[in-house]
């Protein structure tokens, strides 16, 4: 990466495949600070007042309800904790099978604004340069979180597109995914479908059933633009196979909002901590939908500016 952002070769790879791995984007010191902060947050959050919200979109099991309680829907400007469904005793509701530190699925969704170690690796000139090279005019940072992918119970994430969950019209989302620990096949690494962003438009969206969130969330048909500006959807393109990535700690993976990606269950004895945030276009000509599950903070300033 140059001072101006991504190189022409890196940009070409991203536009062709829908993702890009940048090794050593974080220094070992930055990685360790983020891990230390993560462990501190896991150690100190109060369990006795927690609503025991589990994280699942319901997309992998038609019998499961989509997560949509108030604790989840008002987490956009807070630091909150969401549990793995398999961390609970099947016959004793509300009873954890593991210590709380080993039962959390993710921590979110505003680490980039509320946690100094994560803010220091999020709102940086390096990330601003990347956003510029990707064509962003007014990039806004939102939905920052640590994905814990706990040993033996870290759940699988089904194939999905990020713009389904953070929809702008037209789509603009790009994910910044930082490996805080090595991620490989055994502990549930990312699986990408190269080029799928050019074949698959955003056909549906994950939204609040009603604006205030009082009736939870659901998936609905997308009636707006399906692909970002300048991208032509080509349904005739042959679908590629899932490519499992071998990602070293400190690496940054850029994820196009339309690309299909997933991860398997972590059946190993090693956790797979990762930090991620998303960037959407905040400039005129892109509309952040009022039905999206995540809404801007009520302070009137909107989502965090990266520039």
C-alpha positions in Angstrom: 0.0 0.0 0.0 1.3 3.4 -0.9 0.7 6.7 1.0 -2.1 7.4 -1.5 -3.9 4.2 -0.6 -4.1 0.9 -2.5 -1.8 0.2 -5.4 -3.3 -0.3 -8.9 -2.6 -4.0 -8.6 -4.4 -4.2 -5.3 -7.4 -2.3 -6.6 -7.6 -4.5 -9.6 -7.6 -7.6 -7.4 -10.3 -6.1 -5.2 -12.5 -5.2 -8.1 -12.1 -8.6 -9.8 -12.6 -10.7 -6.7 -14.6 -8.6 -4.2 -12.0 -8.9 -1.4 -8.4 -8.1 -0.7 -6.0 -9.3 2.0 -3.4 -6.8 3.3 -0.9 -8.6 5.5 0.7 -6.7 8.4 -1.7 -3.8 8.3 -1.7 -3.7 12.1 1.6 -3.8 14.0 2.1 -6.5 16.7 1.7 -3.7 19.3 -1.6 -2.6 17.9 -2.9 -6.2 17.8 -1.9 -6.8 21.4 -3.6 -3.5 22.5 -6.8 -4.6 20.9 -6.6 -8.1 22.4 -5.9 -6.7 25.8 -8.9 -4.4 25.5 -11.1 -7.2 24.3 -10.1 -9.4 27.3 -10.7 -6.5 29.7 -14.1 -5.9 28.2 -15.0 -9.6 28.5 -13.7 -9.7 32.1 -15.5 -6.6 33.4 -19.0 -6.5 31.8 -21.7 -7.3 34.4 -23.5 -10.6 33.9 -26.2 -10.1 36.6 -27.8 -7.2 34.7 -27.3 -8.6 31.1 -30.5 -9.6 29.2 -28.5 -12.7 27.9 -29.2 -11.6 24.3 -27.9 -14.3 21.8 -26.7 -13.3 18.4 -28.3 -15.0 15.4 -29.8 -13.5 12.3 -32.1 -16.6 12.1 -30.9 -17.0 8.5 -29.3 -20.4 9.2 -32.3 -21.9 10.9 -35.9 -21.1 9.9 -37.1 -22.0 13.4 -35.0 -19.3 15.1 -36.2 -15.8 15.6 -34.0 -13.0 14.2 -32.2 -11.1 16.9 -34.2 -8.0 17.5 -34.6 -7.0 21.1 -33.9 -3.5 22.4 -30.5 -4.4 23.7 -29.4 -5.3 20.1 -31.3 -2.5 18.2 -30.0 0.3 20.4 -26.4 -0.9 20.4 -25.2 1.2 17.5 -23.5 3.9 19.7 -22.7 1.6 22.6 -20.5 -1.3 23.7 -22.6 -4.4 24.3 -22.1 -8.1 24.5 -23.9 -10.9 22.6 -23.8 -14.6 23.4 -23.3 -17.7 21.4 -26.5 -19.7 21.3 -24.6 -22.8 22.0 -23.2 -21.3 25.2 -26.4 -22.0 27.0 -27.7 -25.2 28.7 -30.3 -26.7 26.4 -32.6 -27.6 29.3 -31.9 -24.7 31.6 -32.8 -21.4 30.0 -30.4 -18.6 31.0 -27.7 -21.0 32.3 -24.3 -20.6 30.7 -22.3 -23.7 30.1 -19.0 -21.8 30.1 -17.5 -18.7 31.8 -18.9 -15.5 30.4 -15.5 -14.7 28.8 -15.8 -17.9 26.7 -19.5 -17.6 25.9 -19.6 -14.2 24.0 -20.1 -14.3 20.3 -19.4 -10.6 19.7 -18.9 -7.2 21.3 -20.4 -4.2 19.5 -21.3 -2.0 17.9 -19.4 1.2 18.5 -15.9 0.2 19.5 -14.4 2.6 17.0 -15.9 5.6 18.9 -15.9 4.4 22.5 -12.8 2.3 23.0 -9.4 4.1 22.6 -7.4 1.0 21.4 -10.0 0.3 18.7 -10.4 4.0 17.7 -6.7 4.2 17.2 -6.7 1.4 14.6 -10.0 2.6 12.9 -9.9 6.3 12.4 -6.5 6.5 10.8 -4.9 8.1 7.8 -4.1 4.6 6.5 -7.8 3.6 6.4 -8.8 7.0 5.0 -6.3 6.5 2.2 -7.8 3.1 1.4 -11.3 4.6 1.4 -10.2 7.3 -1.0 -8.6 4.8 -3.3 -11.9 2.7 -3.3 -13.7 5.9 -4.5 -15.4 7.0 -1.3 -16.3 10.7 -1.1 -17.6 10.9 2.5 -16.9 7.6 4.1 -18.8 6.9 7.4 -17.7 4.2 9.9 -20.4 2.1 11.6 -21.0 -1.3 13.1 -17.6 -1.9 14.7 -17.3 -5.1 16.7 -15.1 -7.9 17.9 -16.1 -11.3 16.6 -14.9 -13.8 19.2 -15.5 -17.1 17.4 -15.1 -19.0 20.7 -13.3 -22.4 20.9 -15.6 -25.4 20.2 -18.8 -23.3 20.2 -18.0 -20.5 17.8 -21.0 -20.7 15.5 -21.0 -20.9 11.7 -21.9 -17.7 9.8 -23.9 -18.6 6.6 -23.1 -17.1 3.2 -24.2 -13.5 3.1 -23.6 -10.0 1.7 -22.8 -7.1 4.1 -25.0 -4.7 2.1 -28.0 -6.8 3.0 -27.6 -5.5 6.6 -26.2 -2.0 6.0 -28.1 -1.0 2.9 -27.6 2.3 1.1 -29.3 3.1 -2.2 -27.3 2.5 -4.2 -25.2 -0.1 -2.2 -21.9 1.2 -0.9 -20.8 -0.9 2.1 -17.2 -2.2 2.4 -16.0 -4.2 5.4 -12.7 -3.7 7.1 -11.9 -7.0 8.9 -8.8 -7.2 11.0 -7.4 -10.6 12.2 -6.4 -10.2 15.9 -5.5 -13.9 15.9 -4.4 -16.3 13.1 -7.5 -17.5 11.2 -7.3 -20.9 9.4 -9.5 -23.8 8.4 -9.5 -25.4 11.8 -10.8 -22.3 13.7 -13.4 -21.0 11.3 -11.6 -18.6 8.9 -13.3 -16.5 6.3 -14.6 -18.2 3.2 -14.9 -15.9 0.2 -16.7 -16.6 -3.2 -14.4 -14.7 -5.6 -16.2 -12.5 -8.1 -19.6 -13.1 -6.6 -20.1 -9.3 -6.1 -20.4 -9.0 -9.9 -22.9 -11.8 -10.2 -25.1 -11.2 -7.2 -27.0 -8.0 -6.5 -28.6 -7.3 -3.2 -31.9 -9.1 -3.5 -33.1 -8.7 0.1 -32.5 -6.6 3.2 -32.4 -7.1 7.0 -34.6 -4.5 8.5 -36.7 -3.5 11.5 -40.3 -4.6 11.1 -41.4 -1.2 12.4 -39.2 2.0 12.7 -38.9 1.9 16.5 -37.8 -1.7 16.5 -40.6 -2.8 18.8 -41.5 -5.7 16.7 -37.9 -7.0 16.0 -36.3 -7.6 12.6 -37.0 -9.5 9.4 -35.7 -10.1 5.9 -37.6 -8.3 3.1 -37.2 -8.0 -0.7 -35.0 -5.2 -1.9 -36.8 -2.9 -4.2 -34.0 -0.4 -4.6 -30.7 -0.5 -6.4 -29.0 -3.9 -6.3 -25.4 -3.0 -7.1 -23.0 -0.1 -6.4 -22.6 2.8 -8.9 -20.4 1.7 -11.8 -20.9 -2.0 -11.2 -23.0 -4.0 -13.7 -24.7 -7.1 -12.4 -24.0 -10.1 -14.5 -26.1 -13.1 -13.6 -24.7 -15.2 -16.4 -21.2 -15.2 -14.7 -20.4 -18.7 -13.5 -20.4 -18.9 -9.7 -17.0 -19.7 -8.1 -16.4 -22.1 -5.3 -15.8 -20.9 -1.8 -12.1 -20.0 -1.1 -11.0 -20.5 2.5 -8.4 -17.8 3.5 -5.3 -18.4 5.6 -5.1 -15.1 7.5 -2.3 -14.1 9.9 -2.8 -11.9 12.9 -2.4 -8.2 11.9 -3.8 -8.7 8.4 -6.7 -6.5 7.1 -9.3 -8.1 4.8 -11.3 -5.7 2.7 -14.8 -7.1 1.9 -17.0 -5.7 -0.9 -20.6 -5.2 0.3 -22.0 -7.4 -2.4 -19.5 -10.3 -2.2 -20.7 -13.6 -0.8 -18.7 -14.7 2.2 -19.1 -17.0 5.2 -17.3 -18.8 8.0 -17.5 -22.3 9.5 -18.1 -23.3 13.1 -15.0 -23.2 15.2 -14.5 -26.8 16.4 -10.9 -26.3 17.5 -9.5 -25.4 20.8 -8.2 -22.0 19.5 -10.3 -18.9 19.5 -10.5 -16.7 16.4 -10.8 -13.1 17.5 -11.3 -10.5 14.8 -12.1 -6.8 14.8 -14.3 -5.4 12.1 -16.1 -2.2 11.1 -17.9 -1.2 7.9 -17.8 1.9 5.8 -20.7 3.3 3.8 -20.9 6.3 1.5 -22.3 9.4 3.3 -22.2 11.8 0.3 -25.2 13.2 -1.5 -26.6 10.6 -3.9 -26.5 7.7 -1.5 -29.4 7.2 0.9 -29.0 5.2 4.2 -32.3 3.5 4.6 -34.5 4.3 7.6 -35.6 0.7 7.9 -32.0 -0.7 8.4 -31.6 -2.4 11.8 -28.8 -0.1 12.7 -29.8 3.6 12.8 -27.5 6.7 13.3 -26.9 8.0 16.8 -29.6 10.4 18.1 -27.0 13.2 18.5 -27.8 14.4 15.0 -24.2 14.0 13.8 -24.8 10.8 11.9 -22.3 8.0 11.6 -18.6 8.7 12.3 -16.7 10.4 9.5 -13.5 8.7 8.4 -12.1 11.8 6.6 
